[in-house]
Amino acid sequence: MAREIVYGTWESSIQKLPAYLGVIQKYNPRTIVEWKHKGFQASTGKYVMGSVFWAFKPCIDGFQFCRNVISVDGTHLYTKYKYKLLIAAVMDGNQQVLPLAFAVVDEETYPSWKWFLQQLSRHVIRGRGGMCFIYDRHGGLIKAVREGPDFVSPHGVHRYCLRHVCSNFNSTIKNVVLKDFCWQAGSEYQLRKFNRIMEIKKQDVKAFAYLDAINKEKWTASHDGGWRCGILTTNMSECINGVLKGARRLLSEDYWDDPNFQLVHDPTIRTVTRPGRNQTTRIHNEMDWRQTRARQEAQQQQGDSSIQENVP
């Protein structure tokens, strides 16, 4: 209740979004905003919120001075509705992250990712060749990437986020020690050392078979051909903290212009909640679990077994 008094409700925020993005465009000329509405309410004269894409002009201009490596990721918004925030970012030669584009969509699906990548290609990449696209192995995103001309040969390539590869590996193999070997294999640049790490086959045939089934150029630095420029993951947390750093200072709502359309939220995508204390809306996965103790216990077990083997 206190939060809603200070910041307003999700529903009121959706209604203000057209004016808010309009004022960003006004005071940051040539900033890109693209809307995709779900429908139109004839009774109210308002559009139903679908998706919205935006890219700040200073970020678009800065892209030409950055590496040819784009990372994309998605995150859940902390609301009672199932909206997601999609992010694309690059890194410059000084290891600083530059957010390229954002989108709010209802779900991480093939159509939503395809629409986001189309806007990214149209407004940001704009025919720039030699791009490397790093992403997680979400089913809808994989299909959208393969259909994007900027991220497949001969114009570019696409690679998997190593952090997600290791997470999926551990979800199947369920061994954090072997998960560390997975990370070492993927992040190793020397082929000779990579082959040595992949002798994991001697310890666990199933683990070796899992990794061997993945196209090595997609997840290993040793087979990448130099496309990644040392960027192995899609960790975009740095971008969210500086979402508006590229924008000039915004004025009070009293100075916002009236948009040329009105917007309402889509009530059909509300999350299901249970009675009682509100629970976190963030969906935790294997990457959030504490595994230090598990590694120590596994290493201890390995040590005990080796001692027993040496006992006459």
Order of alpha helices (4+ residues) and beta strands (2+ residues): alpha-alpha-beta-beta-beta-beta-alpha-beta-beta-beta-alpha-beta-alpha-beta-alpha-alpha-alpha-alpha-alpha-alpha-beta-alpha
